[in-house]
Each structure stands twice: as C-alpha cells, then as structure tokens.
C-alpha cells in the first residue's frame, strides 16, 4: 500500500513538472516578440510568469521521494534526467534570462551606434560582469545536460531532454555573444582612450578572397562613442611597399609575396586577421599615423546602411564631378551598388577621379551615421546582415579584443573557434587585373559523397558564368576589361578559384566540366587547399569540382564563400547527398 502511494505521488509530481515546463516553454516565443517590440513592461511580466513555472518545476523535481527514485535502478536515470532538466530550466530563467532582461531594460542600446555627439558607455562596462557570470552559469547547465546518456532513457524523457539541450544551447550562444559585446564594445568605441581604425572599402568588381580589391581608404576616429571621419586615401596611393612586409610562409606560397607588397593585394588571402595586420603596417609605414585596428565593408553593406538611413546627397565639389559624368548625386539602397561597382568606371575613366567620387560617397555615408540619421534597429540589422555574409570584417590590434572577435564570423578567420569542424571555403581572386567580376555569376554547392574506409568524402562544386555582353571587348571601358594588360583577352575573365577543406583532410582531385584538370595543392593552417585558374569568355560557363577525402569530421558540412555582387544566399546552394550503395 505504501509502495502504491509512493508511485501515485511520483505520478502526480511528474504531471506537475511536465505541466510547469510546458507552460514555461510556451512563454518563450511571447517573450521574444515582446523584447523585439521593445514592450518592456509586458516582457517583464512574461519573464516573471516564466520564472514562476520553472521554479515550481524545480521544487517538484527536488521532492525527497523524487530524489530517492532517481537513485533506483532501471528507471532511476529517467527521474534524474527530469530533475536536471528542471534545474537547468530554472537556472536559465533566473540566472540567464533575468540578468539579460535587466541589461536590456537599463542599457541605452542606441549608444552602441557611434554618433557625432558621442554617448555614455559606462552602462555597458557595468553590465559586463553580470552577463559574463550569467553566461558561465547557463553554459554549466548546458554541459550538465550534455553529460546525460539519453540512450538509457524512456522516449517520454529523452525527447524533452533533447529539446532542453537545444534551447540551452541557443541561450548559451545568445548570452555569450551579448556578454562578449558588452565586454569589448566600450573599449573599441573609445570609452577609455580615443581609437583610430583604418576603414577599407572592398570593391567586389575585382575579386579578392575576402571580398574585393581594397579601393577607398579612410581613418575613422571613435572617442567615447563619438564618430568622426579623418584622412581619406586609396589603396593605389599607398604605392609599392619596400621592403615588403613579411607574411607566414604558407600564405606566401599560395598567394605570393604580393600580400606584403601592395595594399590592393593584402586580401588575396581569405584570412582577414592576416590581411588587416598587413594593411595596418602598410598604412602606418606610409602615413606615420598609428591605427588601432581595421574595419572592412563593401558597397553591398552600404546599400544595407542606406536602407536604414534613407538616401544620401553628394555635396560639395563631388556634385559637379558626378553631374558632369552623368552619375547620380543622390544615392539610394537601390542604386549604390551598380553605381559604385559598374557605372563609375563606365563614366569616369580617370582612376584618380574615381577615387574622388568614392571618397565623396564614403564621406556622406559616415556623415549620415554620425548625425544619427536612421533608426538604430534598422542600422544594426543591416550591419548584422553584412557580418553574417562576411561583408563586414573587424580586426583589433589589441590582443584581448581580438581574442573575443576571433570567436565570430566578424573576424574573417580561416582557423580557430569561429570555424566549424567540417567547414569548407571557396574564395575567388581576380587574375584579369580589371573590374569584370561585376559580370560573373557563381554558385557553390557541397556534394556529400559515399564514405570510403571510414572517412567522409565531399565534392565542392563551383559553377561560374561570364554574363558580360558578347561585345564586351569593345562595348565596355578599357579600365573594366583590363584591355589585355595582363595577357587576358578583353572581355574574358580570369579567376583563381581557391577551395579550402576541413582540417587534416586531403584535396584529392579537380575537374573542369567533368574532365580531370591539374590543380595546385597547398596547406594553410592545417587545412587542405586546392587552386584552379579559370578563364571565361563572354557568355561562357564552366563548372569546377574539387574532391576532398580523408575527412575525419563526421558532422554536417558547411561552406563559406567570398562575398560578391550577388546575394550570398543565391551563391550557396543546398548540400546534396550523392546516392550510395547500401553496402557502403
């Protein structure tokens, strides 16, 4: 009879725990909506209700009889798993979401966007310890859940355990990101000392591995959140660097000594920390002006910014330059990309005047940012979108700040914690010496081949089309086609296609349109690298396949690509699974 009463009591407790956790889970989407809508009071009420439910579930799971049942054979691990899920849910609500909500409500997030007036960044510095502590607590809870062997559990327990794992993982990533942001953002925005950054605008019309050839350069200064635009220049103005800046032998072997010789070529490597550190040294040697880091964007990012700020008007002497050339004096999110990557070359043949126009555009964009034009949410959304597409890249010369940046795609690193285990990379370097990449359309696809000898195998397929007009040799300006300056027929595009595989794998073969072709194999940061040079005449298409084998990682592969004029979502196609015999 006592045994029966105990079982009944455990059943009541189980039903109560499930009801409370289900109720808490149902409130999370509502809380997200309220936070995004800045409904602070409603969000606070929802969080309070959520904490009540998780606290009730935890108390029920810490019942003495439940604790005793957790140590029983057979079914005991199920009781223990439910108790751990309840504790983790309560930790997430009270030690994760609650501090995050406090910071969200009390911190002026608009201060994260630099302005002409500056902002107090003290709140961000004060919030950092609390958020770091919360992130540590949630991470510990996530690790405890990961340590539970789900194979020993009943399906009714294993399923909510896996759900809880996923939710904690997301919460852990969010808290970690916010904690990292508030720990380094104040310093990088000049809260303690004025910071100067070299701004590098990459031009996607002439491909480089991290985006495009560095064109316009400028120094941006941040002092306690106050943004100002300093000296402006161009990569061409830096000239030839003598003696060249040394880079590591692996990258020099792949990308030649041009990496350390010309500002236009620092990003032949896809590793932005290398490119940025080299650019910093070049700038300081040329100008004697010290910079604290490097920020890189491209014209596509400018279009995202203009979506939030609205159009900009070109003023001053640049107005007559634009008007005389037939270029727009009013730039919008719609026309800024074709204007900067195509029209300017068709209508302004003189490179120095092109640089002047680019400088005028940069000045007006940063004027719009510094005067607070546009709403914060839209600007941040555009910048985050650019970062996700690897169009916004940031490097800091401060080792502590850089150690945080390297956790994220924003760093543009090709090795380290920001690189997923089974990550591939496809990068493009122009070999035409021209601006023809504006006309090249590309797609990249991973094809998971059948495993061999216990290793994964993957084909990286790169399809390219030169969409330039058939008469490009005569209809396009010589500055755009290159006029054969590097031995390439005008209108034809030459590209070095570089494919990176996961660490420790091999690049085994390459084909062009199904026919085996020679390729150059290398190693960079323990990752296999294959390079194929490709030429495309106007209207011509080709497909290059790189096959990687001996892949030890058994996780789902992903691929990153050079950001081009195209939207990244249109370049990266869904991964395909090759058909395999059942015996394989």
Secondary structure, DSSP 8 states (H G I E B T S, - for coil): -HHHHHHHHHHHHHHHHHHHHHHHHHHHHHHHHHHHTT-HHHHHHHHHHHHHHHHHHHHHHT-HHHHHHHTSTTTHHHHHHHHHHHHHHHHIIIIIIHHHHHHHHHS-GGGGS-BSS----HHHHHHHHHHHHHHHHHHHHHHHHHTS-GGGS-HHHHHHHHHHHHHHHHHHHHHHHHHHHHHHHHHHTTSSS-EEEEEEEEEEEEEETTEEEEEEEEEEEEETTEEEEEEEEEHHHH-B-SS-----HHHHHHH-GGGGTBGGGGGGSS-HHHHHHHHHHHHHHHH----SEEEEEEHHHHHHHHHHH--EE--THHHHHHHHHT--SEE-TTTHHHIIIIIHHHH---HHHHHHHHHHHHHHHHHHHHTT-S-HHHHHHHHHHHHHTT-SEEEESSHHHHHHHTTSGGG--SSSTTS-TTEEEEEEEE-SSSSGGGGEEEEEEEEEEEEETTEEEEEEEEEEEE-S-TTHHHHS-HHHH-TTTTS--TT-EEEEEEEEEEET-EEEEEEETTEE---EEEEETTEEEEEEEEEE-TT-EEEEEEEEEEE---S--EEEE---SS-HHHHB---EE----TT-
